Amino acid sequence: MIKQGKGRFAALAAVFSLSLALAAFALLAFVNNIAAIVHWWRAFIAAGGDTAGLQARAPGLFRWLDWSAVDYSAATTLIPLMGFTCTTVAALRMLLGRRVRAGDFPFFRGSDQLNVALGLFGTLWGIIVIGYFRLDTVTMADLMQCLHTALFSTLTAVVWVFMIDRPLIRPFFTRLLEGAGLAETDDGDLAAAVGRLVTRLDAASEAFDRRQKEYEAEFEKRRASYAAHFERRLADYEREFAARQKEYSEFFARRIGELEKRAEVSEKRLKAVAEALHG
């Protein structure tokens, strides 16, 4: 029993250490993400929305973490930070012998909805930011930056909730909690709690699908507008190029005609000189 207690404590300590390390890394990534956002917005506002001279991706405080600062809503780094902070606190509570309910452990009630909402916020923000660019200087890199903000935030929320949180972290911490004998269960409320959980999950999934379709429609509308604007600019350039080409062609034709006339005059003079010499 003593050996089992020591082994369980060592396992909890290892989980706590790993969660703390991941939370610290996520915090650095989040701070770096915020710094990159502030840096980019300052330069963007100072340029008046003209991105011609701006970097496509602003640097953060830690250059080695700039690969994670692709989402200018910061939802991509905030979601893992909240998740690993919750697992760290949960592991610490188990180390201290606190009894807790296993329902939402190691997270809190409504954490799934909050993560999905953050993903949707990032999608909205990525679409909204497109409207602040100057249309005559917007580039494909600018649109890709907004697209990264829109899609990476949603992708992070979906992956975290449906591929990491539900199938991996919650079952693992539930087993740890039950193995430590710290789980508080209420058999009478278990079925009702599961039913409420399934209902909330279905509602969140339907809301997510509905809003995703709305955002995709809005993005397609904006893309079509930018495409039409680009086509108009291209047509103007082609007309201007044709006009200039015609002017240059007429100019060179006149010059060639003048040179041919001068050549004819010179030829006549040479003939006259030749006849005089042979005469």
LOFI-837119 format. One record per residue (C-alpha): chain; x, z, y. Coordinates in nm, 4 decimals, m for minus. Example, Ala and Ser with C-alpha at 12.3 -4.5 7.8 and 13.67 -1.06 7.14 Angstrom:
REM LOFI-837119
PT   chain          X          Z          Y
PT       A     1.2300     0.7800    m0.4500
PT       A     1.3670     0.7140    m0.1060
END
This chain:
REM LOFI-837119
PT   chain          X          Z          Y
PT       A     0.0000     0.0000     0.0000
PT       A     0.2833     0.0842     0.2375
PT       A     0.4580    m0.2429     0.1568
PT       A     0.1348    m0.4349     0.2103
PT       A     0.0834    m0.2586     0.5443
PT       A     0.4354    m0.3433     0.6550
PT       A     0.3951    m0.7039     0.5442
PT       A     0.0634    m0.7392     0.7299
PT       A     0.2153    m0.5861     1.0443
PT       A     0.5116    m0.8266     1.0226
PT       A     0.2718    m1.1219     0.9875
PT       A     0.0709    m1.0072     1.2908
PT       A     0.3919    m0.9579     1.4868
PT       A     0.5052    m1.3101     1.3961
PT       A     0.1695    m1.4557     1.5021
PT       A     0.1869    m1.2612     1.8287
PT       A     0.5420    m1.3845     1.8984
PT       A     0.4512    m1.7458     1.8242
PT       A     0.1353    m1.7279     2.0371
PT       A     0.3278    m1.5690     2.3224
PT       A     0.5950    m1.8407     2.3083
PT       A     0.3328    m2.1176     2.3066
PT       A     0.1437    m1.9510     2.5925
PT       A     0.4666    m1.9252     2.7963
PT       A     0.5433    m2.2924     2.7327
PT       A     0.1858    m2.3902     2.8262
PT       A     0.2135    m2.1823     3.1452
PT       A     0.5322    m2.3649     3.2469
PT       A     0.3652    m2.6995     3.1764
PT       A     0.0591    m2.5992     3.3811
PT       A     0.2700    m2.4799     3.6774
PT       A     0.4753    m2.8006     3.6592
PT       A     0.1525    m3.0033     3.6481
PT       A     0.0157    m2.8268     3.9577
PT       A     0.3445    m2.8818     4.1437
PT       A     0.3369    m3.2540     4.0575
PT       A    m0.0243    m3.2793     4.1783
PT       A     0.0530    m3.1047     4.5094
PT       A     0.3627    m3.3176     4.5633
PT       A     0.1754    m3.6412     4.4956
PT       A    m0.1269    m3.5534     4.7112
PT       A     0.0945    m3.4606     5.0067
PT       A     0.2691    m3.7968     4.9886
PT       A    m0.0615    m3.9786     4.9296
PT       A    m0.2352    m3.8174     5.2292
PT       A     0.0686    m3.8733     5.4513
PT       A     0.0653    m4.2438     5.3543
PT       A    m0.3059    m4.2725     5.4345
PT       A    m0.3945    m4.3940     5.0863
PT       A    m0.1311    m4.6682     5.0908
PT       A     0.0540    m4.6368     4.7590
PT       A     0.2977    m4.9235     4.8213
PT       A     0.5896    m4.6860     4.8810
PT       A     0.4796    m4.3982     4.6590
PT       A     0.6054    m4.3106     4.3158
PT       A     0.3582    m4.3818     4.0385
PT       A     0.4150    m4.0301     3.9042
PT       A     0.5325    m3.7431     4.1237
PT       A     0.7985    m3.5060     3.9886
PT       A     0.7178    m3.1401     3.9236
PT       A     0.9249    m2.8230     3.9362
PT       A     1.0705    m2.8790     3.5897
PT       A     1.1780    m3.2397     3.5339
PT       A     1.2057    m3.1849     3.1583
PT       A     0.8313    m3.1121     3.1546
PT       A     0.7234    m3.4115     3.3649
PT       A     0.6100    m3.5883     3.0478
PT       A     0.3205    m3.3404     3.0341
PT       A     0.2156    m3.3950     3.3996
PT       A     0.0151    m3.7130     3.3337
PT       A    m0.3219    m3.5596     3.4220
PT       A    m0.3764    m3.5071     3.7955
PT       A    m0.6747    m3.2793     3.7311
PT       A    m0.4470    m3.0350     3.5369
PT       A    m0.7125    m2.9986     3.2649
PT       A    m0.4703    m3.1335     3.0032
PT       A    m0.2319    m2.8410     3.0573
PT       A    m0.4946    m2.5788     3.1439
PT       A    m0.6865    m2.6100     2.8151
PT       A    m0.3870    m2.5243     2.5900
PT       A    m0.2823    m2.2486     2.8319
PT       A    m0.6202    m2.0757     2.8021
PT       A    m0.6249    m2.1233     2.4260
PT       A    m0.2794    m1.9812     2.3573
PT       A    m0.3381    m1.6973     2.6039
PT       A    m0.6491    m1.6020     2.4045
PT       A    m0.4588    m1.6141     2.0734
PT       A    m0.1831    m1.3969     2.2226
PT       A    m0.4322    m1.1366     2.3433
PT       A    m0.6137    m1.1483     2.0076
PT       A    m0.2900    m1.0958     1.8114
PT       A    m0.1995    m0.8037     2.0380
PT       A    m0.5404    m0.6435     1.9799
PT       A    m0.4915    m0.6702     1.6051
PT       A    m0.1427    m0.5173     1.6359
PT       A    m0.2971    m0.2253     1.8250
PT       A    m0.5632    m0.1809     1.5552
PT       A    m0.8633    m0.2709     1.7742
PT       A    m1.1809    m0.3608     1.5874
PT       A    m1.3521    m0.6781     1.7111
PT       A    m1.6342    m0.9074     1.6054
PT       A    m1.5277    m1.2173     1.4174
PT       A    m1.7859    m1.4477     1.5804
PT       A    m1.5882    m1.6064     1.8660
PT       A    m1.2550    m1.4495     1.7733
PT       A    m0.9851    m1.5158     1.8928
PT       A    m1.1578    m1.6849     2.1859
PT       A    m1.4488    m1.5818     2.4045
PT       A    m1.8154    m1.6740     2.4134
PT       A    m1.8620    m2.0178     2.5666
PT       A    m1.4959    m2.1201     2.5368
PT       A    m1.5910    m2.4463     2.3641
PT       A    m1.8298    m2.5415     2.6424
PT       A    m1.5713    m2.4511     2.9042
PT       A    m1.3049    m2.6687     2.7394
PT       A    m1.5439    m2.9644     2.7102
PT       A    m1.6489    m2.9120     3.0735
PT       A    m1.2838    m2.9174     3.1809
PT       A    m1.2357    m3.2446     2.9930
PT       A    m1.5398    m3.3940     3.1651
PT       A    m1.4136    m3.2652     3.4998
PT       A    m1.0844    m3.4476     3.4434
PT       A    m1.2746    m3.7668     3.3604
PT       A    m1.4845    m3.7376     3.6754
PT       A    m1.1833    m3.6584     3.8900
PT       A    m0.9869    m3.9555     3.7566
PT       A    m1.2766    m4.1869     3.8492
PT       A    m1.3346    m4.0272     4.1907
PT       A    m0.9688    m4.0552     4.2942
PT       A    m0.9810    m4.4347     4.2522
PT       A    m1.2068    m4.4539     4.5572
PT       A    m0.9413    m4.3009     4.7842
PT       A    m0.6867    m4.5793     4.7277
PT       A    m0.6597    m4.8629     4.9784
PT       A    m0.7952    m5.1709     4.8080
PT       A    m0.5403    m5.4057     4.9682
PT       A    m0.2446    m5.2091     4.8244
PT       A    m0.3830    m5.0708     4.4968
PT       A    m0.1752    m5.1679     4.1935
PT       A    m0.2239    m5.1615     3.8201
PT       A     0.0060    m4.8554     3.8077
PT       A    m0.2334    m4.6699     4.0407
PT       A    m0.5321    m4.7551     3.8213
PT       A    m0.3414    m4.6499     3.5096
PT       A    m0.2599    m4.3142     3.6741
PT       A    m0.6308    m4.2527     3.7371
PT       A    m0.7110    m4.3730     3.3860
PT       A    m0.4570    m4.1259     3.2428
PT       A    m0.6259    m3.8435     3.4334
PT       A    m0.9695    m3.9500     3.3092
PT       A    m0.8785    m4.0037     2.9437
PT       A    m0.6053    m3.7485     2.8747
PT       A    m0.8230    m3.4596     2.9948
PT       A    m1.1124    m3.5682     2.7736
PT       A    m0.8790    m3.6347     2.4807
PT       A    m0.7206    m3.2893     2.5156
PT       A    m1.0623    m3.1184     2.5229
PT       A    m1.1866    m3.3086     2.2166
PT       A    m0.8665    m3.2548     2.0171
PT       A    m0.8484    m2.8867     2.1075
PT       A    m1.2116    m2.8014     2.0336
PT       A    m1.2805    m3.0209     1.7308
PT       A    m0.9368    m3.0579     1.5685
PT       A    m0.7439    m2.7399     1.6566
PT       A    m0.9819    m2.4622     1.7629
PT       A    m1.2637    m2.4943     1.5082
PT       A    m1.0901    m2.6135     1.1901
PT       A    m0.7526    m2.4339     1.2282
PT       A    m0.7211    m2.1430     1.4722
PT       A    m1.0551    m1.9648     1.4219
PT       A    m1.0439    m1.9635     1.0397
PT       A    m0.6802    m1.8495     1.0445
PT       A    m0.7430    m1.5602     1.2846
PT       A    m1.0625    m1.4667     1.1005
PT       A    m0.8623    m1.4306     0.7781
PT       A    m0.6025    m1.2216     0.9617
PT       A    m0.8755    m1.0024     1.1100
PT       A    m1.0486    m0.9509     0.7769
PT       A    m0.7165    m0.8928     0.5986
PT       A    m0.6305    m0.6208     0.8502
PT       A    m0.9739    m0.4598     0.7986
PT       A    m1.0532    m0.4842     1.1692
PT       A    m1.3529    m0.7189     1.1528
PT       A    m1.6849    m0.5855     1.2751
PT       A    m1.9669    m0.7744     1.1054
PT       A    m2.3414    m0.7424     1.1294
PT       A    m2.4959    m0.9116     0.8264
PT       A    m2.8382    m0.9157     0.9842
PT       A    m2.7195    m1.1162     1.2821
PT       A    m2.4763    m1.3427     1.0973
PT       A    m2.7227    m1.6198     1.0087
PT       A    m2.8756    m1.6124     1.3578
PT       A    m2.5291    m1.6277     1.5147
PT       A    m2.4335    m1.9263     1.2982
PT       A    m2.7595    m2.0990     1.3876
PT       A    m2.7034    m2.0432     1.7586
PT       A    m2.3483    m2.1676     1.7273
PT       A    m2.4546    m2.4881     1.5533
PT       A    m2.7294    m2.5449     1.8114
PT       A    m2.4910    m2.4971     2.1035
PT       A    m2.2330    m2.7226     1.9410
PT       A    m2.4894    m2.9997     1.8856
PT       A    m2.6132    m2.9707     2.2439
PT       A    m2.2577    m2.9825     2.3805
PT       A    m2.1798    m3.2877     2.1656
PT       A    m2.4909    m3.4714     2.2854
PT       A    m2.4171    m3.3859     2.6482
PT       A    m2.0604    m3.5010     2.6051
PT       A    m2.1701    m3.8371     2.4555
PT       A    m2.4266    m3.8912     2.7291
PT       A    m2.1874    m3.8158     3.0132
PT       A    m1.9093    m4.0172     2.8517
PT       A    m2.1357    m4.3246     2.8494
PT       A    m2.2246    m4.2648     3.2150
PT       A    m1.8581    m4.2369     3.3117
PT       A    m1.7679    m4.5481     3.1130
PT       A    m2.0435    m4.7435     3.2908
PT       A    m1.9218    m4.6220     3.6307
PT       A    m1.5620    m4.7070     3.5448
PT       A    m1.6644    m5.0568     3.4296
PT       A    m1.8504    m5.1074     3.7584
PT       A    m1.5422    m5.0059     3.9588
PT       A    m1.3200    m5.2262     3.7433
PT       A    m1.5463    m5.5274     3.8003
PT       A    m1.5386    m5.4617     4.1763
PT       A    m1.1605    m5.4495     4.1819
PT       A    m1.1398    m5.7612     3.9645
PT       A    m1.3677    m5.9529     4.2040
PT       A    m1.1619    m5.8371     4.5006
PT       A    m0.8438    m5.9512     4.3282
PT       A    m0.9953    m6.2917     4.2513
PT       A    m1.0937    m6.3364     4.6184
PT       A    m0.7415    m6.2500     4.7321
PT       A    m0.5932    m6.4894     4.4782
PT       A    m0.8231    m6.7707     4.5951
PT       A    m0.7192    m6.7082     4.9582
PT       A    m0.3540    m6.7256     4.8613
PT       A    m0.4101    m7.0499     4.6706
PT       A    m0.5867    m7.2097     4.9690
PT       A    m0.3100    m7.0969     5.2030
PT       A    m0.0460    m7.2323     4.9654
PT       A    m0.2251    m7.5709     4.9395
PT       A    m0.2482    m7.5973     5.3192
PT       A     0.1201    m7.5171     5.3639
PT       A     0.2128    m7.7615     5.0874
PT       A     0.0188    m8.0377     5.2633
PT       A     0.1921    m7.9610     5.5943
PT       A     0.5347    m7.9686     5.4316
PT       A     0.4534    m8.2939     5.2500
PT       A     0.3440    m8.4604     5.5770
PT       A     0.6516    m8.3286     5.7562
PT       A     0.8928    m8.4645     5.4947
PT       A     0.7053    m8.7955     5.4792
PT       A     0.7501    m8.8375     5.8585
PT       A     1.1180    m8.7506     5.8347
PT       A     1.1732    m8.9950     5.5512
PT       A     0.9959    m9.2702     5.7480
PT       A     1.2151    m9.2070     6.0524
PT       A     1.5297    m9.2173     5.8379
PT       A     1.4171    m9.5444     5.6777
PT       A     1.3614    m9.6997     6.0228
PT       A     1.7038    m9.5862     6.1375
PT       A     1.8528    m9.7322     5.8201
PT       A     1.6847   m10.0688     5.8899
PT       A     1.8236   m10.0730     6.2451
PT       A     2.1691    m9.9869     6.1197
PT       A     2.1483   m10.2623     5.8589
PT       A     2.0521   m10.5197     6.1225
PT       A     2.3426   m10.4142     6.3382
PT       A     2.5826   m10.4452     6.0467
PT       A     2.4526   m10.7961     5.9722
PT       A     2.4982   m10.8948     6.3374
PT       A     2.8559   m10.7640     6.3378
PT       A     2.9317   m10.9437     6.0110
PT       A     2.7969   m11.2740     6.1461
PT       A     3.0004   m11.2361     6.4649
PT       A     3.3175   m11.1748     6.2636
PT       A     3.2607   m11.4788     6.0385
PT       A     3.1477   m11.6990     6.3276
END
